[in-house]
Amino acid sequence: MIWLYGTVGCPAGPRTGTADTEDVVTAIAYETSGDEEEARWVFACLDAMQVFDREEDGRLRLEPLLRKCLSTGG
């Protein structure tokens, strides 16, 4: 799940810590089989588990507690 942290949760560097749905689906596809349909299914599962907070503009951010756990290696 570190790849996801780097996509939508990284607090450091020039990134804003947010990504749109397509960015996340692309990251999932890149790190898995490369199958976009499967990546969309994985995204839907993560979204159903409320892994993401949605910004007002629709961009996604990792849920704060999950982001904190990933940043500390926990």
C-alpha positions, 0 to 999 in steps of 0.5 A, spaced: 500 500 500 506 504 500 505 505 492 498 508 494 501 513 499 506 515 494 500 517 490 495 520 494 498 521 501 505 523 501 506 530 505 513 531 503 515 534 496 511 538 491 505 533 491 499 536 494 497 529 497 491 529 493 490 525 486 484 524 482 480 517 481 484 516 474 491 517 478 489 512 483 486 507 478 493 508 474 497 507 480 493 501 482 494 498 475 501 500 475 503 496 481 498 490 479 497 486 473 496 492 469 489 490 468 485 497 468 478 493 469 481 490 475 484 496 478 477 499 478 475 494 482 480 494 487 479 502 487 472 501 488 473 496 494 478 501 497 473 507 496 468 502 499 472 501 505 473 509 506 480 509 505 480 516 502 477 522 504 474 527 498 476 534 498 471 539 495 474 539 488 473 531 488 480 530 489 482 524 493 486 524 500 488 518 504 484 518 510 488 521 516 489 516 520 491 511 515 496 516 512 499 517 519 500 509 520 503 509 513 508 515 514 510 512 521 511 505 518 506 502 522 
